């Protein structure tokens, strides 16, 4: 149980903290979006992708736990 909690803590950290930062660094905002709005826009894109990937990981982890019993 402790191992599962540690893994989920890392997944949450990656999806909530690291993904928006990666979005700010590597995603370009659409044309017409400038300044701090572009920064927030790219962070939101990274945050969204982090949530999607975290959700996929959680579902796969849950299915694995159910079928491994």
PQR file of N, CA, C, O and H, with PARSE charges and radii, in Angstrom:
ATOM      1  N   UNK A   1       0.819  -1.198   0.000 -0.4000 1.5000
ATOM      2  CA  UNK A   1       0.000   0.000   0.000 -0.0000 2.0000
ATOM      3  C   UNK A   1       0.866   1.265   0.000  0.5500 1.7000
ATOM      4  O   UNK A   1       0.530   2.244  -0.667 -0.5500 1.4000
ATOM      5  N   UNK A   2       1.984   1.248   0.750 -0.4000 1.5000
ATOM      6  CA  UNK A   2       2.859   2.415   0.781 -0.0000 2.0000
ATOM      7  C   UNK A   2       3.491   2.659  -0.585  0.5500 1.7000
ATOM      8  O   UNK A   2       3.686   3.803  -0.997 -0.5500 1.4000
ATOM      9  H   UNK A   2       2.257   0.452   1.292  0.4000 1.0000
ATOM     10  N   UNK A   3       3.811   1.559  -1.288 -0.4000 1.5000
ATOM     11  CA  UNK A   3       4.410   1.702  -2.612 -0.0000 2.0000
ATOM     12  C   UNK A   3       3.409   2.349  -3.569  0.5500 1.7000
ATOM     13  O   UNK A   3       3.782   3.212  -4.363 -0.5500 1.4000
ATOM     14  H   UNK A   3       3.653   0.630  -0.954  0.4000 1.0000
ATOM     15  N   UNK A   4       2.144   1.937  -3.499 -0.4000 1.5000
ATOM     16  CA  UNK A   4       1.112   2.531  -4.346 -0.0000 2.0000
ATOM     17  C   UNK A   4       0.954   4.019  -4.057  0.5500 1.7000
ATOM     18  O   UNK A   4       0.816   4.826  -4.976 -0.5500 1.4000
ATOM     19  H   UNK A   4       1.842   1.236  -2.853  0.4000 1.0000
ATOM     20  N   UNK A   5       0.975   4.374  -2.780 -0.4000 1.5000
ATOM     21  CA  UNK A   5       0.827   5.780  -2.400 -0.0000 2.0000
ATOM     22  C   UNK A   5       1.997   6.604  -2.929  0.5500 1.7000
ATOM     23  O   UNK A   5       1.805   7.722  -3.408 -0.5500 1.4000
ATOM     24  H   UNK A   5       1.088   3.718  -2.034  0.4000 1.0000
ATOM     25  N   UNK A   6       3.197   6.060  -2.845 -0.4000 1.5000
ATOM     26  CA  UNK A   6       4.371   6.771  -3.343 -0.0000 2.0000
ATOM     27  C   UNK A   6       4.298   6.963  -4.852  0.5500 1.7000
ATOM     28  O   UNK A   6       4.644   8.029  -5.363 -0.5500 1.4000
ATOM     29  H   UNK A   6       3.354   5.153  -2.456  0.4000 1.0000
ATOM     30  N   UNK A   7       3.853   5.941  -5.562 -0.4000 1.5000
ATOM     31  CA  UNK A   7       3.738   6.052  -7.019 -0.0000 2.0000
ATOM     32  C   UNK A   7       2.699   7.101  -7.391  0.5500 1.7000
ATOM     33  O   UNK A   7       2.936   7.914  -8.284 -0.5500 1.4000
ATOM     34  H   UNK A   7       3.573   5.076  -5.148  0.4000 1.0000
ATOM     35  N   UNK A   8       1.551   7.095  -6.718 -0.4000 1.5000
ATOM     36  CA  UNK A   8       0.524   8.085  -7.027 -0.0000 2.0000
ATOM     37  C   UNK A   8       0.974   9.494  -6.657  0.5500 1.7000
ATOM     38  O   UNK A   8       0.608  10.451  -7.338 -0.5500 1.4000
ATOM     39  H   UNK A   8       1.358   6.434  -5.992  0.4000 1.0000
ATOM     40  N   UNK A   9       1.763   9.642  -5.591 -0.4000 1.5000
ATOM     41  CA  UNK A   9       2.290  10.964  -5.258 -0.0000 2.0000
ATOM     42  C   UNK A   9       3.207  11.478  -6.356  0.5500 1.7000
ATOM     43  O   UNK A   9       3.159  12.658  -6.705 -0.5500 1.4000
ATOM     44  H   UNK A   9       2.061   8.864  -5.037  0.4000 1.0000
ATOM     45  N   UNK A  10       4.043  10.600  -6.904 -0.4000 1.5000
ATOM     46  CA  UNK A  10       4.917  11.003  -8.001 -0.0000 2.0000
ATOM     47  C   UNK A  10       4.115  11.355  -9.250  0.5500 1.7000
ATOM     48  O   UNK A  10       4.432  12.326  -9.939 -0.5500 1.4000
ATOM     49  H   UNK A  10       4.081   9.642  -6.620  0.4000 1.0000
ATOM     50  N   UNK A  11       3.090  10.580  -9.542 -0.4000 1.5000
ATOM     51  CA  UNK A  11       2.259  10.878 -10.717 -0.0000 2.0000
ATOM     52  C   UNK A  11       1.564  12.225 -10.541  0.5500 1.7000
ATOM     53  O   UNK A  11       1.503  13.015 -11.483 -0.5500 1.4000
ATOM     54  H   UNK A  11       2.832   9.792  -8.983  0.4000 1.0000
ATOM     55  N   UNK A  12       1.043  12.491  -9.353 -0.4000 1.5000
ATOM     56  CA  UNK A  12       0.419  13.790  -9.094 -0.0000 2.0000
ATOM     57  C   UNK A  12       1.421  14.920  -9.231  0.5500 1.7000
ATOM     58  O   UNK A  12       1.110  15.953  -9.824 -0.5500 1.4000
ATOM     59  H   UNK A  12       1.092  11.849  -8.588  0.4000 1.0000
ATOM     60  N   UNK A  13       2.615  14.741  -8.694 -0.4000 1.5000
ATOM     61  CA  UNK A  13       3.649  15.764  -8.803 -0.0000 2.0000
ATOM     62  C   UNK A  13       3.989  16.039 -10.259  0.5500 1.7000
ATOM     63  O   UNK A  13       4.092  17.194 -10.673 -0.5500 1.4000
ATOM     64  H   UNK A  13       2.867  13.902  -8.212  0.4000 1.0000
ATOM     65  N   UNK A  14       4.161  14.971 -11.037 -0.4000 1.5000
ATOM     66  CA  UNK A  14       4.500  15.147 -12.449 -0.0000 2.0000
ATOM     67  C   UNK A  14       3.379  15.821 -13.224  0.5500 1.7000
ATOM     68  O   UNK A  14       3.634  16.687 -14.061 -0.5500 1.4000
ATOM     69  H   UNK A  14       4.077  14.033 -10.700  0.4000 1.0000
ATOM     70  N   UNK A  15       2.137  15.429 -12.950 -0.4000 1.5000
ATOM     71  CA  UNK A  15       1.033  15.985 -13.736 -0.0000 2.0000
ATOM     72  C   UNK A  15       0.652  17.393 -13.298  0.5500 1.7000
ATOM     73  O   UNK A  15       0.204  18.184 -14.129 -0.5500 1.4000
ATOM     74  H   UNK A  15       1.930  14.726 -12.270  0.4000 1.0000
ATOM     75  N   UNK A  16       0.813  17.733 -12.023 -0.4000 1.5000
ATOM     76  CA  UNK A  16       0.383  19.048 -11.547 -0.0000 2.0000
ATOM     77  C   UNK A  16       1.489  20.096 -11.544  0.5500 1.7000
ATOM     78  O   UNK A  16       1.196  21.287 -11.648 -0.5500 1.4000
ATOM     79  H   UNK A  16       1.177  17.091 -11.348  0.4000 1.0000
ATOM     80  N   UNK A  17       2.744  19.691 -11.429 -0.4000 1.5000
ATOM     81  CA  UNK A  17       3.846  20.649 -11.343 -0.0000 2.0000
ATOM     82  C   UNK A  17       4.728  20.617 -12.589  0.5500 1.7000
ATOM     83  O   UNK A  17       4.987  21.657 -13.195 -0.5500 1.4000
ATOM     84  H   UNK A  17       2.983  18.723 -11.345  0.4000 1.0000
ATOM     85  N   UNK A  18       5.185  19.443 -12.967 -0.4000 1.5000
ATOM     86  CA  UNK A  18       6.166  19.338 -14.046 -0.0000 2.0000
ATOM     87  C   UNK A  18       5.534  19.587 -15.413  0.5500 1.7000
ATOM     88  O   UNK A  18       6.135  20.261 -16.250 -0.5500 1.4000
ATOM     89  H   UNK A  18       4.976  18.598 -12.475  0.4000 1.0000
ATOM     90  N   UNK A  19       4.343  19.062 -15.656 -0.4000 1.5000
ATOM     91  CA  UNK A  19       3.712  19.209 -16.976 -0.0000 2.0000
ATOM     92  C   UNK A  19       3.447  20.675 -17.346  0.5500 1.7000
ATOM     93  O   UNK A  19       3.722  21.050 -18.485 -0.5500 1.4000
ATOM     94  H   UNK A  19       3.855  18.514 -14.976  0.4000 1.0000
ATOM     95  N   UNK A  20       2.926  21.526 -16.445 -0.4000 1.5000
ATOM     96  CA  UNK A  20       2.766  22.940 -16.828 -0.0000 2.0000
ATOM     97  C   UNK A  20       4.096  23.635 -17.120  0.5500 1.7000
ATOM     98  O   UNK A  20       4.169  24.478 -18.014 -0.5500 1.4000
ATOM     99  H   UNK A  20       2.702  21.221 -15.519  0.4000 1.0000
ATOM    100  N   UNK A  21       5.140  23.289 -16.378 -0.4000 1.5000
ATOM    101  CA  UNK A  21       6.452  23.893 -16.636 -0.0000 2.0000
ATOM    102  C   UNK A  21       6.967  23.455 -17.999  0.5500 1.7000
ATOM    103  O   UNK A  21       7.496  24.271 -18.753 -0.5500 1.4000
ATOM    104  H   UNK A  21       5.080  22.603 -15.652  0.4000 1.0000
ATOM    105  N   UNK A  22       6.817  22.171 -18.320 -0.4000 1.5000
ATOM    106  CA  UNK A  22       7.219  21.701 -19.649 -0.0000 2.0000
ATOM    107  C   UNK A  22       6.392  22.370 -20.740  0.5500 1.7000
ATOM    108  O   UNK A  22       6.904  22.680 -21.815 -0.5500 1.4000
ATOM    109  H   UNK A  22       6.387  21.508 -17.707  0.4000 1.0000
ATOM    110  N   UNK A  23       5.104  22.592 -20.455 -0.4000 1.5000
ATOM    111  CA  UNK A  23       4.270  23.312 -21.410 -0.0000 2.0000
ATOM    112  C   UNK A  23       4.776  24.722 -21.648  0.5500 1.7000
ATOM    113  O   UNK A  23       4.812  25.185 -22.788 -0.5500 1.4000
ATOM    114  H   UNK A  23       4.688  22.341 -19.582  0.4000 1.0000
ATOM    115  N   UNK A  24       5.170  25.414 -20.575 -0.4000 1.5000
ATOM    116  CA  UNK A  24       5.696  26.775 -20.720 -0.0000 2.0000
ATOM    117  C   UNK A  24       7.002  26.791 -21.502  0.5500 1.7000
ATOM    118  O   UNK A  24       7.279  27.743 -22.231 -0.5500 1.4000
ATOM    119  H   UNK A  24       5.141  25.038 -19.649  0.4000 1.0000
ATOM    120  N   UNK A  25       7.802  25.744 -21.353 -0.4000 1.5000
ATOM    121  CA  UNK A  25       9.104  25.724 -22.009 -0.0000 2.0000
ATOM    122  C   UNK A  25       9.044  25.280 -23.465  0.5500 1.7000
ATOM    123  O   UNK A  25       9.771  25.817 -24.301 -0.5500 1.4000
ATOM    124  H   UNK A  25       7.576  24.971 -20.760  0.4000 1.0000
ATOM    125  N   UNK A  26       8.198  24.316 -23.783 -0.4000 1.5000
ATOM    126  CA  UNK A  26       8.282  23.679 -25.092 -0.0000 2.0000
ATOM    127  C   UNK A  26       7.073  23.865 -26.001  0.5500 1.7000
ATOM    128  O   UNK A  26       7.145  23.511 -27.178 -0.5500 1.4000
ATOM    129  H   UNK A  26       7.607  23.879 -23.104  0.4000 1.0000
ATOM    130  N   UNK A  27       5.968  24.406 -25.501 -0.4000 1.5000
ATOM    131  CA  UNK A  27       4.781  24.590 -26.332 -0.0000 2.0000
ATOM    132  C   UNK A  27       4.708  26.050 -26.744  0.5500 1.7000
ATOM    133  O   UNK A  27       4.904  26.947 -25.925 -0.5500 1.4000
ATOM    134  H   UNK A  27       5.909  24.693 -24.545  0.4000 1.0000
ATOM    135  N   UNK A  28       4.428  26.280 -28.011 -0.4000 1.5000
ATOM    136  CA  UNK A  28       4.281  27.665 -28.462 -0.0000 2.0000
ATOM    137  C   UNK A  28       2.802  28.031 -28.493  0.5500 1.7000
ATOM    138  O   UNK A  28       1.949  27.223 -28.862 -0.5500 1.4000
ATOM    139  H   UNK A  28       4.269  25.551 -28.677  0.4000 1.0000
ATOM    140  N   UNK A  29       2.526  29.250 -28.102 -0.4000 1.5000
ATOM    141  CA  UNK A  29       1.144  29.736 -28.074 -0.0000 2.0000
ATOM    142  C   UNK A  29       0.667  30.005 -29.499  0.5500 1.7000
ATOM    143  O   UNK A  29       1.488  30.234 -30.387 -0.5500 1.4000
ATOM    144  H   UNK A  29       3.218  29.906 -27.802  0.4000 1.0000
ATOM    145  N   UNK A  30      -0.631  29.980 -29.728 -0.4000 1.5000
ATOM    146  CA  UNK A  30      -1.155  30.272 -31.060 -0.0000 2.0000
ATOM    147  C   UNK A  30      -0.871  31.716 -31.473  0.5500 1.7000
ATOM    148  O   UNK A  30      -0.581  32.574 -30.639 -0.5500 1.4000
ATOM    149  H   UNK A  30      -1.298  29.794 -29.006  0.4000 1.0000
ATOM    150  N   UNK A  31      -0.958  31.958 -32.757 -0.4000 1.5000
ATOM    151  CA  UNK A  31      -0.748  33.317 -33.264 -0.0000 2.0000
ATOM    152  C   UNK A  31      -1.761  34.273 -32.655  0.5500 1.7000
ATOM    153  O   UNK A  31      -2.934  33.936 -32.493 -0.5500 1.4000
ATOM    154  H   UNK A  31      -1.193  31.262 -33.435  0.4000 1.0000
ATOM    155  N   UNK A  32      -1.299  35.455 -32.324 -0.4000 1.5000
ATOM    156  CA  UNK A  32      -2.179  36.465 -31.755 -0.0000 2.0000
ATOM    157  C   UNK A  32      -2.177  36.499 -30.240  0.5500 1.7000
ATOM    158  O   UNK A  32      -2.699  37.442 -29.647 -0.5500 1.4000
ATOM    159  H   UNK A  32      -0.346  35.728 -32.456  0.4000 1.0000
ATOM    160  N   UNK A  33      -1.601  35.489 -29.599 -0.4000 1.5000
ATOM    161  CA  UNK A  33      -1.516  35.476 -28.134 -0.0000 2.0000
ATOM    162  C   UNK A  33      -0.104  35.898 -27.759  0.5500 1.7000
ATOM    163  O   UNK A  33       0.868  35.247 -28.143 -0.5500 1.4000
ATOM    164  H   UNK A  33      -1.177  34.723 -30.081  0.4000 1.0000
ATOM    165  N   UNK A  34       0.008  36.990 -27.009 -0.4000 1.5000
ATOM    166  CA  UNK A  34       1.328  37.540 -26.697 -0.0000 2.0000
ATOM    167  C   UNK A  34       1.464  37.829 -25.213  0.5500 1.7000
ATOM    168  O   UNK A  34       0.476  37.899 -24.482 -0.5500 1.4000
ATOM    169  H   UNK A  34      -0.782  37.519 -26.698  0.4000 1.0000
ATOM    170  N   UNK A  35       2.700  37.995 -24.785 -0.4000 1.5000
ATOM    171  CA  UNK A  35       2.984  38.409 -23.416 -0.0000 2.0000
ATOM    172  C   UNK A  35       2.692  37.328 -22.391  0.5500 1.7000
ATOM    173  O   UNK A  35       2.888  36.137 -22.634 -0.5500 1.4000
ATOM    174  H   UNK A  35       3.503  37.939 -25.378  0.4000 1.0000
ATOM    175  N   UNK A  36       2.217  37.781 -21.235 -0.4000 1.5000
ATOM    176  CA  UNK A  36       1.953  36.830 -20.156 -0.0000 2.0000
ATOM    177  C   UNK A  36       0.776  35.925 -20.484  0.5500 1.7000
ATOM    178  O   UNK A  36       0.679  34.816 -19.958 -0.5500 1.4000
ATOM    179  H   UNK A  36       2.058  38.749 -21.037  0.4000 1.0000
ATOM    180  N   UNK A  37      -0.119  36.390 -21.348 -0.4000 1.5000
ATOM    181  CA  UNK A  37      -1.225  35.522 -21.760 -0.0000 2.0000
ATOM    182  C   UNK A  37      -0.707  34.274 -22.460  0.5500 1.7000
ATOM    183  O   UNK A  37      -1.249  33.183 -22.279 -0.5500 1.4000
ATOM    184  H   UNK A  37      -0.040  37.291 -21.774  0.4000 1.0000
ATOM    185  N   UNK A  38       0.341  34.436 -23.259 -0.4000 1.5000
ATOM    186  CA  UNK A  38       0.930  33.284 -23.945 -0.0000 2.0000
ATOM    187  C   UNK A  38       1.541  32.317 -22.939  0.5500 1.7000
ATOM    188  O   UNK A  38       1.451  31.100 -23.101 -0.5500 1.4000
ATOM    189  H   UNK A  38       0.781  35.321 -23.406  0.4000 1.0000
ATOM    190  N   UNK A  39       2.163  32.869 -21.899 -0.4000 1.5000
ATOM    191  CA  UNK A  39       2.751  32.018 -20.866 -0.0000 2.0000
ATOM    192  C   UNK A  39       1.672  31.217 -20.146  0.5500 1.7000
ATOM    193  O   UNK A  39       1.823  30.014 -19.932 -0.5500 1.4000
ATOM    194  H   UNK A  39       2.236  33.858 -21.768  0.4000 1.0000
ATOM    195  N   UNK A  40       0.586  31.886 -19.775 -0.4000 1.5000
ATOM    196  CA  UNK A  40      -0.519  31.192 -19.102 -0.0000 2.0000
ATOM    197  C   UNK A  40      -1.173  30.165 -20.026  0.5500 1.7000
ATOM    198  O   UNK A  40      -1.562  29.083 -19.587 -0.5500 1.4000
ATOM    199  H   UNK A  40       0.463  32.863 -19.949  0.4000 1.0000
ATOM    200  N   UNK A  41      -1.288  30.510 -21.296 -0.4000 1.5000
ATOM    201  CA  UNK A  41      -1.896  29.614 -22.270 -0.0000 2.0000
ATOM    202  C   UNK A  41      -1.081  28.333 -22.404  0.5500 1.7000
ATOM    203  O   UNK A  41      -1.639  27.236 -22.392 -0.5500 1.4000
ATOM    204  H   UNK A  41      -0.972  31.389 -21.653  0.4000 1.0000
ATOM    205  N   UNK A  42       0.240  28.470 -22.532 -0.4000 1.5000
ATOM    206  CA  UNK A  42       1.084  27.280 -22.678 -0.0000 2.0000
ATOM    207  C   UNK A  42       1.114  26.465 -21.389  0.5500 1.7000
ATOM    208  O   UNK A  42       1.185  25.236 -21.433 -0.5500 1.4000
ATOM    209  H   UNK A  42       0.693  29.362 -22.542  0.4000 1.0000
ATOM    210  N   UNK A  43       1.060  27.148 -20.229 -0.4000 1.5000
ATOM    211  CA  UNK A  43       1.002  26.409 -18.960 -0.0000 2.0000
ATOM    212  C   UNK A  43      -0.299  25.626 -18.865  0.5500 1.7000
ATOM    213  O   UNK A  43      -0.311  24.499 -18.370 -0.5500 1.4000
ATOM    214  H   UNK A  43       1.002  28.145 -20.193  0.4000 1.0000
ATOM    215  N   UNK A  44      -1.395  26.215 -19.336 -0.4000 1.5000
ATOM    216  CA  UNK A  44      -2.684  25.515 -19.306 -0.0000 2.0000
ATOM    217  C   UNK A  44      -2.671  24.305 -20.231  0.5500 1.7000
ATOM    218  O   UNK A  44      -3.239  23.263 -19.903 -0.5500 1.4000
ATOM    219  H   UNK A  44      -1.386  27.130 -19.738  0.4000 1.0000
ATOM    220  N   UNK A  45      -2.027  24.438 -21.383 -0.4000 1.5000
ATOM    221  CA  UNK A  45      -1.911  23.296 -22.293 -0.0000 2.0000
ATOM    222  C   UNK A  45      -1.103  22.180 -21.630  0.5500 1.7000
ATOM    223  O   UNK A  45      -1.501  21.015 -21.673 -0.5500 1.4000
ATOM    224  H   UNK A  45      -1.566  25.285 -21.650  0.4000 1.0000
ATOM    225  N   UNK A  46       0.018  22.530 -21.023 -0.4000 1.5000
ATOM    226  CA  UNK A  46       0.827  21.532 -20.321 -0.0000 2.0000
ATOM    227  C   UNK A  46       0.076  20.899 -19.163  0.5500 1.7000
ATOM    228  O   UNK A  46       0.184  19.695 -18.932 -0.5500 1.4000
ATOM    229  H   UNK A  46       0.341  23.475 -20.988  0.4000 1.0000
ATOM    230  N   UNK A  47      -0.690  21.713 -18.429 -0.4000 1.5000
ATOM    231  CA  UNK A  47      -1.481  21.207 -17.312 -0.0000 2.0000
ATOM    232  C   UNK A  47      -2.533  20.221 -17.809  0.5500 1.7000
ATOM    233  O   UNK A  47      -2.746  19.174 -17.198 -0.5500 1.4000
ATOM    234  H   UNK A  47      -0.778  22.691 -18.617  0.4000 1.0000
ATOM    235  N   UNK A  48      -3.185  20.555 -18.911 -0.4000 1.5000
ATOM    236  CA  UNK A  48      -4.192  19.661 -19.482 -0.0000 2.0000
ATOM    237  C   UNK A  48      -3.593  18.335 -19.908  0.5500 1.7000
ATOM    238  O   UNK A  48      -4.157  17.278 -19.628 -0.5500 1.4000
ATOM    239  H   UNK A  48      -3.012  21.406 -19.407  0.4000 1.0000
ATOM    240  N   UNK A  49      -2.447  18.383 -20.588 -0.4000 1.5000
ATOM    241  CA  UNK A  49      -1.796  17.138 -20.992 -0.0000 2.0000
ATOM    242  C   UNK A  49      -1.343  16.332 -19.790  0.5500 1.7000
ATOM    243  O   UNK A  49      -1.416  15.103 -19.796 -0.5500 1.4000
ATOM    244  H   UNK A  49      -1.989  19.242 -20.816  0.4000 1.0000
ATOM    245  N   UNK A  50      -0.874  17.023 -18.754 -0.4000 1.5000
ATOM    246  CA  UNK A  50      -0.475  16.317 -17.534 -0.0000 2.0000
ATOM    247  C   UNK A  50      -1.646  15.608 -16.882  0.5500 1.7000
ATOM    248  O   UNK A  50      -1.512  14.477 -16.415 -0.5500 1.4000
ATOM    249  H   UNK A  50      -0.814  18.021 -18.749  0.4000 1.0000
ATOM    250  N   UNK A  51      -2.795  16.271 -16.850 -0.4000 1.5000
ATOM    251  CA  UNK A  51      -3.983  15.642 -16.275 -0.0000 2.0000
ATOM    252  C   UNK A  51      -4.441  14.446 -17.099  0.5500 1.7000
ATOM    253  O   UNK A  51      -4.828  13.416 -16.546 -0.5500 1.4000
ATOM    254  H   UNK A  51      -2.903  17.190 -17.230  0.4000 1.0000
ATOM    255  N   UNK A  52      -4.398  14.582 -18.419 -0.4000 1.5000
ATOM    256  CA  UNK A  52      -4.807  13.470 -19.287 -0.0000 2.0000
ATOM    257  C   UNK A  52      -3.874  12.277 -19.097  0.5500 1.7000
ATOM    258  O   UNK A  52      -4.336  11.145 -18.949 -0.5500 1.4000
ATOM    259  H   UNK A  52      -4.084  15.418 -18.869  0.4000 1.0000
ATOM    260  N   UNK A  53      -2.576  12.524 -19.100 -0.4000 1.5000
ATOM    261  CA  UNK A  53      -1.624  11.421 -18.928 -0.0000 2.0000
ATOM    262  C   UNK A  53      -1.716  10.814 -17.532  0.5500 1.7000
ATOM    263  O   UNK A  53      -1.585   9.600 -17.377 -0.5500 1.4000
ATOM    264  H   UNK A  53      -2.201  13.443 -19.220  0.4000 1.0000
ATOM    265  N   UNK A  54      -1.941  11.645 -16.517 -0.4000 1.5000
ATOM    266  CA  UNK A  54      -2.136  11.125 -15.165 -0.0000 2.0000
ATOM    267  C   UNK A  54      -3.381  10.275 -15.059  0.5500 1.7000
ATOM    268  O   UNK A  54      -3.387   9.251 -14.377 -0.5500 1.4000
ATOM    269  H   UNK A  54      -2.047  12.631 -16.643  0.4000 1.0000
ATOM    270  N   UNK A  55      -4.445  10.701 -15.739 -0.4000 1.5000
ATOM    271  CA  UNK A  55      -5.688   9.934 -15.729 -0.0000 2.0000
ATOM    272  C   UNK A  55      -5.493   8.581 -16.416  0.5500 1.7000
ATOM    273  O   UNK A  55      -5.945   7.554 -15.910 -0.5500 1.4000
ATOM    274  H   UNK A  55      -4.440  11.534 -16.294  0.4000 1.0000
ATOM    275  N   UNK A  56      -4.825   8.584 -17.556 -0.4000 1.5000
ATOM    276  CA  UNK A  56      -4.571   7.332 -18.270 -0.0000 2.0000
ATOM    277  C   UNK A  56      -3.738   6.391 -17.404  0.5500 1.7000
ATOM    278  O   UNK A  56      -4.034   5.200 -17.315 -0.5500 1.4000
ATOM    279  H   UNK A  56      -4.458   9.418 -17.967  0.4000 1.0000
ATOM    280  N   UNK A  57      -2.698   6.924 -16.766 -0.4000 1.5000
ATOM    281  CA  UNK A  57      -1.876   6.099 -15.887 -0.0000 2.0000
ATOM    282  C   UNK A  57      -2.701   5.530 -14.741  0.5500 1.7000
ATOM    283  O   UNK A  57      -2.570   4.353 -14.406 -0.5500 1.4000
ATOM    284  H   UNK A  57      -2.457   7.892 -16.838  0.4000 1.0000
ATOM    285  N   UNK A  58      -3.546   6.356 -14.142 -0.4000 1.5000
ATOM    286  CA  UNK A  58      -4.361   5.898 -13.007 -0.0000 2.0000
ATOM    287  C   UNK A  58      -5.327   4.797 -13.414  0.5500 1.7000
ATOM    288  O   UNK A  58      -5.497   3.819 -12.686 -0.5500 1.4000
ATOM    289  H   UNK A  58      -3.652   7.312 -14.415  0.4000 1.0000
ATOM    290  N   UNK A  59      -5.958   4.948 -14.568 -0.4000 1.5000
ATOM    291  CA  UNK A  59      -6.897   3.928 -15.036 -0.0000 2.0000
ATOM    292  C   UNK A  59      -6.157   2.626 -15.328  0.5500 1.7000
ATOM    293  O   UNK A  59      -6.615   1.551 -14.941 -0.5500 1.4000
ATOM    294  H   UNK A  59      -5.820   5.742 -15.160  0.4000 1.0000
ATOM    295  N   UNK A  60      -5.020   2.717 -16.006 -0.4000 1.5000
ATOM    296  CA  UNK A  60      -4.252   1.502 -16.296 -0.0000 2.0000
ATOM    297  C   UNK A  60      -3.749   0.840 -15.018  0.5500 1.7000
ATOM    298  O   UNK A  60      -3.746  -0.387 -14.913 -0.5500 1.4000
ATOM    299  H   UNK A  60      -4.648   3.590 -16.320  0.4000 1.0000
ATOM    300  N   UNK A  61      -3.325   1.641 -14.051 -0.4000 1.5000
ATOM    301  CA  UNK A  61      -2.865   1.106 -12.769 -0.0000 2.0000
ATOM    302  C   UNK A  61      -4.004   0.393 -12.048  0.5500 1.7000
ATOM    303  O   UNK A  61      -3.815  -0.690 -11.495 -0.5500 1.4000
ATOM    304  H   UNK A  61      -3.328   2.637 -14.137  0.4000 1.0000
ATOM    305  N   UNK A  62      -5.191   1.009 -12.056 -0.4000 1.5000
ATOM    306  CA  UNK A  62      -6.357   0.429 -11.400 -0.0000 2.0000
ATOM    307  C   UNK A  62      -6.758  -0.891 -12.058  0.5500 1.7000
ATOM    308  O   UNK A  62      -7.050  -1.867 -11.367 -0.5500 1.4000
ATOM    309  H   UNK A  62      -5.344   1.889 -12.505  0.4000 1.0000
ATOM    310  N   UNK A  63      -6.773  -0.921 -13.383 -0.4000 1.5000
ATOM    311  CA  UNK A  63      -7.121  -2.149 -14.107 -0.0000 2.0000
ATOM    312  C   UNK A  63      -6.090  -3.240 -13.817  0.5500 1.7000
ATOM    313  O   UNK A  63      -6.448  -4.403 -13.632 -0.5500 1.4000
ATOM    314  H   UNK A  63      -6.536  -0.128 -13.944  0.4000 1.0000
ATOM    315  N   UNK A  64      -4.821  -2.865 -13.779 -0.4000 1.5000
ATOM    316  CA  UNK A  64      -3.772  -3.838 -13.461 -0.0000 2.0000
ATOM    317  C   UNK A  64      -3.968  -4.409 -12.059  0.5500 1.7000
ATOM    318  O   UNK A  64      -3.810  -5.613 -11.852 -0.5500 1.4000
ATOM    319  H   UNK A  64      -4.530  -1.920 -13.930  0.4000 1.0000
ATOM    320  N   UNK A  65      -4.309  -3.558 -11.099 -0.4000 1.5000
ATOM    321  CA  UNK A  65      -4.524  -4.021  -9.723 -0.0000 2.0000
ATOM    322  C   UNK A  65      -5.725  -4.961  -9.640  0.5500 1.7000
ATOM    323  O   UNK A  65      -5.691  -5.943  -8.899 -0.5500 1.4000
ATOM    324  H   UNK A  65      -4.437  -2.580 -11.267  0.4000 1.0000
ATOM    325  N   UNK A  66      -6.780  -4.671 -10.388 -0.4000 1.5000
ATOM    326  CA  UNK A  66      -7.975  -5.517 -10.352 -0.0000 2.0000
ATOM    327  C   UNK A  66      -7.680  -6.890 -10.949  0.5500 1.7000
ATOM    328  O   UNK A  66      -8.044  -7.911 -10.366 -0.5500 1.4000
ATOM    329  H   UNK A  66      -6.809  -3.873 -10.991  0.4000 1.0000
ATOM    330  N   UNK A  67      -7.024  -6.920 -12.105 -0.4000 1.5000
ATOM    331  CA  UNK A  67      -6.803  -8.189 -12.788 -0.0000 2.0000
ATOM    332  C   UNK A  67      -5.616  -8.976 -12.251  0.5500 1.7000
ATOM    333  O   UNK A  67      -5.438 -10.136 -12.621 -0.5500 1.4000
ATOM    334  H   UNK A  67      -6.728  -6.091 -12.579  0.4000 1.0000
ATOM    335  N   UNK A  68      -4.804  -8.380 -11.391 -0.4000 1.5000
ATOM    336  CA  UNK A  68      -3.665  -9.120 -10.843 -0.0000 2.0000
ATOM    337  C   UNK A  68      -4.044  -9.917  -9.602  0.5500 1.7000
ATOM    338  O   UNK A  68      -3.213 -10.653  -9.071 -0.5500 1.4000
ATOM    339  H   UNK A  68      -4.948  -7.438 -11.090  0.4000 1.0000
ATOM    340  N   UNK A  69      -5.272  -9.789  -9.133 -0.4000 1.5000
ATOM    341  CA  UNK A  69      -5.702 -10.512  -7.927 -0.0000 2.0000
ATOM    342  C   UNK A  69      -6.014 -11.940  -8.217  0.5500 1.7000
ATOM    343  O   UNK A  69      -6.389 -12.686  -7.312 -0.5500 1.4000
ATOM    344  H   UNK A  69      -5.948  -9.191  -9.564  0.4000 1.0000
TER
END
